[in-house]
């Protein structure tokens, strides 16, 4: 029987529930403890679920909202494993299932007040919804209050159409819109009310860029409503809900009494409009916010406008904004201090110019727009599927662009916190080798993102407790045991999820350990994991680690000791306990004794060699002496023979 999600929920893949998942695939789920009506939302590996929101509201009771009940792993209908989020089933069809024109009283009683109550409860918990739109609002029957659908199985606002998001969010990468604020939910609720009042989605047929440009040119209210005639109450409410500045949108509790919300008017000065348009690519811009958006889409135009002095001329003479021109001049001055050929300096200049032109705009880097808390979602997408996107993020982090962006808009953010965040990301990025780089940042920012290691193809490993069982299963497949059991993704995953008990174990992964052997680094980290998180034997993984660690046996010089350790390693691997295996290689006293024995053996060998050399030298000396004596004897004998011959001749 497959493992249950949260210990109690099962997924029935034979019964999909179209339109129930707020944009993600949904299936019927069953509770083993009661007969509640549930759905399971399938999570994409490149679009991780909202861990922070799930943690904050997972055990809450908020009427009118499909809350997350459990998150876990189940067999995927496509094969392998997949992540699922369990939620209550919607009470009825979505509001988009049967489009019609809604009346004023129905909009107020069935949509506005119930949604405002939910948003007020979410705001009290520090959470946003970020998925309010007609196809994610559900109603049990006519006259019943709506229920807000699930919004937790994908990055915040990533599934929202551009029409339902303010320009500063719609222009971002879908996964990089960030958690936003309750004011952004108020905006989406306003567009939803307008859609229901009209019986159609406003600005339908336009692409995202055209929708954003129209909102920036005319303002969201005028752009969305156009020449439509609305009930006076609804029109007045929408003026506040669709305000350009989120600070000007009334809070949720005010909409519990629509008359009070209607009476709340904040005067907002319309933006300056230039006397003459400025050409940016093939578009004509008339105001600073539209110019910021044009540069965000085509950042190379910033260089052309600056070097040709078109920007300063337009800001001062056509737009007539000397203060804004001075801010732009300061950005250009900072760029002039860098080499002309420095492309990163161009990207930094474009980013700063956009922030100066539109303080509401997100961070824009080389055509990528995102909010700081949306970096995790964008990185998850780039890490798994989009290498070009990952390269942009890598450059963005290396430049610590987040800190520079924060300095341009200190009144809208916590500059100190964002600069520290940028420095932390840069520090993790600079870790070379295993355990660092973009994977480390991605797993740190996305606590529920599954590990993207090729070893886990077809498996869903999103928690540290899932890692060892998954590696044990992988160890049974011979074709996957050719390399180390800890690759770059697994090392980064451990580094991002480790607690204090594992601190310092990844130094070898980053090349900081004294030995630096990946075999001992893998064994050390996994042994500590088994000790801290699981006592279940892991014989397959132990055998895999033992195979990879055989090269470490060369550290022992004593052949008998080496053979003994090899025998112990094999026996411990069969038991599946990694810490005793680690102890074999962390035996510093044994290694010291072995090294001392080697030293003593080398001294003894040197002594023997010296004695042999001495014997060889003595033998050579005796040979030379014998040779000399032989020569003398021969010479003496010759002399005697000569003397005898002479005597015989003389004396006859």
Buried (B, 14 or more C-beta within 10 A) or exposed (E): EEEBBEEBBBBEBEEBBEBBBBBBBBBBBBBEEEEEEBBBBBBBBBBBBBBBBBEBBEEBEBEBBBBBBBBBBBBBBEEEBBBBBBBBBBBBBBBBEEBEEBBBEBBBBBBBBBBBBBBBBBBEEEBBBBBBBBBBBBBEEEEBBBBBBBBBBBBBBBBBBBBBBBBBBBBBBBBBBBBBBBBBBBBBBBBBBBBBBBEBBBBEEBEBBEBBBBBBBEBBBEBBBEEEEBBEBBBBBBBBBBBBEBEBBBBBBBBBEBEEBBEBEEEEEEBBBBEEBBEBEEBEBBBBBBBBBBBBBBBBBBBEBBEEEBBBBBBBEBBBBEEBBEBBBEBBEBBEEEEEEEEBBBBBBBBBBBBBBBBBBBBBBBBBBBBBBBBBBBBBBBBBEBEEBBEBBBBBBEBBBBBBBBEBBEEEBEBEEBBEBBEEBBEBBEBEBBBBBBBBBBBBBBBBBBBBBEBBEEBBBBBBEBBBBBBBBBBEEEEBBEEBBBBBBBBBBBBBBBEEEBEEBBBBBBBBBEEBBBBBBBBBBBBBBBBBBBEEBBBBBBBBBBBBBEEBBEBBBBEEBBEEBBEBBEEBBEEBBBBBBBEBBBBEEBBEEBBEBEEEEEEEEEEEEEEEEEEEEEEEEEEEEEEEEEEEEEEEEEEEEEEEEEEEEEEE
